Amino acid sequence: MIKFPAKDALAKEAQAFLDANPDIEQFAMLYTDLPGAQRGKLLTRGELMGAYQNGRCLPGSVMSMDITGRDVEETGLVWGDGDADRLVWPVAGTLVRTPWARTPQAQYLGSYFELNGEACLAEPRHALQRVVARLAELHLTPVAAVELEFYLLDRESALAGRPHPPTALVGGAEPKHWQAYFMPDIDDFAPFFSDLYAATKLQGVPAEALISEYSPGQMEIGLRHHDDALRACDEAMMFKRAVKSVADRHGLMATFMAKPYAQYSGSGMHLHVSLAGPDGKNAFASDEDANELLRFAIGGMQATMADAMAIFAPNANSYRRFRKSSYAPIAPNWGINNRTVSLRVPATSGAARHVEHRASGADANPYLALACVLAGMHYGIINRIDPGPPVTGNGYEQPPATPMPVNWFAALEKMRGSDFMKSYFGDRFVDIFTTIKEIEADRFFAEPQPLDFDYYLRTV
């Protein structure tokens, strides 16, 4: 059962931070909503202890907003209860300095609770906690790492809606080519990366290997594996804020949009996951390509991927990422050391054996995406679902037995009718999420876009 956090421990954490950081004047309280946007309040120094001892009120409507921050009244979470307050409690261990702020500032992550202490149905962290608890009943603990791709953009062009790659911070060059793993692209933005790694180190976010990805200005940084799935996602959200904020200080813009360019690759959020057994050792470890437990886990993720696609690809822009030969998957398939599939078992062996779930865009909510991945694993294990033989060769050219939804509306319809999603997340959660996104989709497609005029203004 999900309950209020330990208040005494939280109060001690806050007091220790205040004592160690007498210069901090402001505290950003951050909450990740269902669409994956960070919302919250900026508190003064004098308000921090109260927030850590008693929680901080925010209206329930914050759990019922679309990606633009507009209320979705149809969920019943706005006027249905008078837009009643809930309590946002701090997440332990997330109170850290924000070195990019112009005023001495720190931040912490928060989690919504009902006033009576019960978990909120529309709270992403609670959804993940519930799935982790079901795996714990099988004496299995998720070990997860989040790997995020993002683009650095020229700020002015991006704000004008016509983004292009930025001018290098060192040397003045502009990236123009498909230069995967090209070290000069990293060197060109060394000041940004130096500050980013310094910020994440200060915040305790374990940012690891950096690569220049396949497209101009596209980068990827992985985060370290955790045996705490919630912490892995907390760090992903802290990392995204750090990337955007440090980029802004360097006159750049960073985006985790799934597909900011038509001609270049999309950005994914790859989830690397294994399961530890009661002895703490990797239950997927094997000298084989995939032992029985890993095969069942893959079978479950494969069987449920279509049901969860609205989580993995939550926005209209998300579906532009899924193209053949794009390094983004287009089918719920699996393979060994194969980047043309959705579920990739990397070349690592033995104790490092795990699966890389490649369906999510970088725009997905990490708490919900990982919850769906783990729910699929649990479903496959308890139902002993065999995934069939792994794909060999080019997975883009091998038609799947069960296709993925190809657009936003199809994905939402699939999720709304999914017994799997309702059994793991609850009927009410599925209704709230799909309602928010259905209304958002209706609003999005009701608004003429620049491309409408390019295609139709003079031709029809």
SVG drawing of the C-alpha trace seen along z (x, -y; Angstrom):
<svg xmlns="http://www.w3.org/2000/svg" viewBox="-19 -36 57 58">
<polyline fill="none" stroke="black" stroke-width="0.4" points="0.0,0.0 1.3,-3.4 1.3,-5.9 2.7,-9.2 6.5,-9.2 8.3,-9.2 7.8,-12.7 10.6,-12.7 13.2,-11.6 12.1,-14.2 12.3,-17.0 15.8,-15.9 16.8,-15.9 15.5,-19.4 17.1,-20.8 20.5,-19.2 20.3,-20.8 19.4,-24.2 22.3,-24.0 24.8,-23.0 23.5,-25.5 22.9,-28.9 23.1,-30.8 20.0,-29.1 17.1,-31.5 14.6,-29.6 13.4,-26.0 11.7,-24.7 9.1,-22.0 8.7,-19.8 5.9,-17.4 5.8,-15.3 2.2,-15.1 0.7,-12.3 1.8,-13.8 5.4,-14.0 5.6,-17.8 7.2,-19.2 5.0,-21.6 5.2,-22.9 5.9,-26.0 8.9,-28.2 9.2,-28.3 11.1,-30.7 13.7,-29.5 11.3,-30.0 8.7,-27.7 10.9,-24.7 10.6,-23.1 6.8,-23.5 6.7,-21.7 8.9,-18.9 7.0,-18.5 3.4,-18.9 3.5,-18.6 2.4,-21.4 -1.0,-21.8 -1.6,-21.9 -4.9,-21.7 -6.1,-18.3 -6.5,-19.8 -2.8,-19.6 -3.3,-15.9 -5.8,-16.6 -3.9,-18.8 -3.0,-18.2 0.6,-18.8 -0.2,-22.6 -1.3,-22.9 -5.0,-23.3 -7.6,-21.6 -9.3,-18.5 -12.6,-18.8 -13.9,-15.5 -11.7,-13.5 -13.8,-14.7 -10.7,-15.9 -11.4,-19.7 -14.8,-21.0 -16.3,-17.6 -14.7,-18.0 -14.4,-21.8 -10.7,-21.5 -9.9,-20.4 -6.3,-20.5 -4.1,-17.5 -0.8,-17.3 2.5,-17.1 5.1,-15.4 8.8,-15.6 10.5,-12.6 13.4,-11.7 16.9,-12.2 15.9,-14.6 16.7,-17.9 19.7,-19.3 21.2,-22.6 20.5,-23.9 23.8,-25.4 22.4,-26.9 19.9,-29.2 20.6,-33.0 19.4,-33.3 20.9,-30.7 18.3,-27.9 17.7,-24.3 15.0,-21.8 13.2,-18.7 10.8,-16.3 7.3,-15.9 4.6,-13.2 0.8,-13.7 -1.2,-12.2 -4.9,-12.5 -5.4,-14.5 -6.2,-11.3 -2.9,-9.8 -4.1,-7.6 -2.3,-7.4 -3.6,-9.4 -4.9,-7.3 -3.5,-9.8 0.0,-10.0 2.7,-8.5 5.1,-7.5 2.3,-5.6 1.4,-3.8 5.1,-2.6 5.1,-1.7 2.1,0.6 3.7,2.5 7.0,2.9 5.0,4.3 3.5,7.0 6.9,8.1 8.0,8.1 5.3,10.7 7.3,12.9 10.4,12.1 11.8,10.1 13.3,6.6 13.6,4.5 17.0,3.1 16.7,0.3 18.6,-2.4 17.2,-5.2 19.0,-6.2 17.9,-9.5 18.4,-11.0 17.9,-14.7 18.7,-17.5 20.6,-20.7 19.0,-23.4 19.7,-26.9 17.5,-28.8 16.0,-31.5 15.1,-29.2 13.5,-26.7 11.4,-29.4 10.3,-30.4 9.1,-26.9 11.7,-26.1 14.6,-24.6 18.0,-24.0 21.3,-22.8 23.1,-25.2 26.4,-26.9 29.2,-25.2 30.2,-26.8 33.8,-26.1 35.1,-27.0 31.8,-28.2 31.0,-25.3 27.4,-24.1 26.8,-20.3 25.3,-19.4 25.9,-15.7 24.8,-12.3 27.8,-11.9 27.1,-9.2 29.8,-8.8 31.6,-11.8 33.9,-13.1 34.3,-16.7 30.6,-17.2 31.1,-16.5 34.2,-18.7 32.2,-21.5 29.9,-21.7 32.4,-20.9 31.5,-23.9 27.9,-22.7 28.8,-19.2 31.3,-20.2 28.7,-22.2 26.1,-19.5 28.3,-16.8 29.2,-19.1 25.5,-19.8 24.5,-16.2 27.4,-15.2 26.4,-17.9 22.8,-16.6 23.8,-12.9 22.4,-12.0 24.8,-9.4 25.2,-10.6 27.5,-8.2 28.6,-7.7 28.0,-10.5 27.8,-9.9 27.0,-12.1 24.0,-10.4 23.0,-9.8 21.8,-13.3 23.2,-16.8 23.0,-18.2 21.5,-14.9 23.2,-13.5 22.6,-10.6 23.6,-10.2 22.9,-7.1 22.1,-7.0 23.5,-4.3 21.5,-1.1 19.5,-1.2 17.8,1.5 15.3,-1.2 13.0,-1.7 11.5,-4.9 14.9,-6.4 15.9,-5.6 12.9,-7.6 13.5,-10.4 17.0,-10.8 15.7,-10.8 13.4,-13.7 16.2,-15.5 18.5,-14.9 16.0,-16.3 15.6,-19.5 19.4,-19.8 19.9,-19.4 17.3,-22.0 18.5,-24.5 22.2,-24.2 21.5,-24.5 19.6,-27.7 22.6,-29.2 24.7,-28.5 22.3,-30.2 21.1,-26.9 17.8,-25.0 17.6,-21.3 14.5,-19.3 13.3,-15.8 10.7,-15.9 10.4,-12.6 10.8,-14.0 11.9,-17.7 13.1,-17.2 11.3,-15.4 14.6,-14.4 16.5,-13.3 16.2,-10.5 13.8,-10.7 14.9,-10.7 14.1,-7.7 14.1,-6.8 15.6,-3.4 14.9,-1.5 17.5,1.1 15.9,3.6 16.7,6.8 15.2,8.5 17.1,9.4 16.1,12.5 15.8,13.0 19.6,13.4 20.1,10.0 21.6,11.6 20.5,11.0 17.7,13.5 18.3,13.1 21.9,14.1 22.8,16.9 25.3,18.2 22.4,18.6 21.1,15.8 18.0,15.7 17.1,18.0 13.5,19.1 12.7,16.2 14.0,13.6 12.1,15.3 8.8,15.1 9.5,11.4 10.2,10.7 7.0,12.6 5.0,10.5 6.4,7.2 5.9,8.3 2.3,9.3 1.3,6.1 3.3,3.5 0.3,2.4 -1.8,2.0 0.8,-0.4 1.7,-2.3 -0.2,-5.4 2.2,-5.6 5.4,-4.9 4.3,-7.4 2.1,-9.9 1.9,-12.8 1.0,-13.5 4.7,-14.2 5.6,-10.8 4.3,-8.8 6.5,-10.6 9.4,-8.7 8.3,-5.3 9.8,-4.8 11.6,-1.9 15.4,-2.0 15.2,-4.9 16.6,-3.1 13.2,-3.4 11.2,-0.2 8.0,0.4 6.9,3.8 6.7,5.6 9.6,8.0 12.8,9.1 16.3,10.0 19.8,10.6 22.3,7.8 19.9,6.3 18.9,2.6 16.1,3.2 13.7,4.6 11.7,3.2 13.1,5.6 16.9,5.9 19.0,8.3 22.4,6.6 25.6,8.4 26.5,8.4 26.4,11.9 26.3,13.6 25.5,11.3 25.0,8.3 22.3,9.9 19.3,7.6 16.8,6.3 16.7,2.9 13.1,1.7 13.4,-0.7 9.7,-1.7 9.5,-4.8 10.2,-8.2 12.3,-10.7 9.0,-12.5 7.4,-9.7 6.8,-9.9 9.6,-7.7 7.5,-6.6 4.6,-5.4 6.9,-3.9 8.9,-1.9 5.7,-0.8 4.3,0.5 7.6,2.3 7.6,4.0 3.9,4.8 4.5,6.5 7.4,8.5 5.2,9.5 2.3,10.5 4.7,12.6 6.2,14.4 3.0,15.3 1.4,16.5 4.6,18.1 4.4,16.4 7.0,17.6 8.1,14.9 8.9,17.2 12.3,17.1 14.3,13.9 14.5,11.8 17.7,12.2 18.8,9.8 16.7,6.8 13.6,6.6 12.2,3.8 11.6,6.2 9.9,8.9 6.2,8.3 5.1,8.7 2.4,11.1 0.9,8.4 1.4,4.8 1.8,1.7 -0.8,-1.1 0.3,-3.4 -1.2,-6.6 -2.2,-8.5 -6.0,-7.8 -5.4,-4.0 -3.1,-3.8 -5.5,-5.6 -8.4,-3.4 -6.3,-0.3 -5.3,-1.4 -8.9,-2.4 -10.1,1.1 -7.2,3.0 -7.9,5.5 -4.1,5.7 -3.8,2.0 -6.9,1.9 -5.6,4.9 -2.3,3.3 -3.2,-0.4 -6.9,-0.3 -10.0,-1.3 -10.0,-4.8 -6.3,-5.5 -6.9,-4.2 -9.9,-6.4 -8.2,-9.5 -5.1,-9.1 -6.9,-8.3 -9.5,-11.1 -6.7,-13.6 -5.0,-12.5 -8.2,-12.1 -9.2,-15.7 -5.6,-16.8 -5.7,-15.0 -9.0,-16.6 -7.6,-20.1 -4.4,-19.5 -6.1,-18.3 -8.7,-21.1 -6.0,-23.7 -4.7,-24.4 -1.0,-23.9 1.5,-25.7 1.7,-22.6 -2.0,-22.8 -1.4,-26.1 1.6,-24.8 -0.4,-21.9 -3.8,-23.3 -4.0,-27.1 -3.7,-27.4 -4.2,-23.9 -7.8,-23.1"/>
</svg>
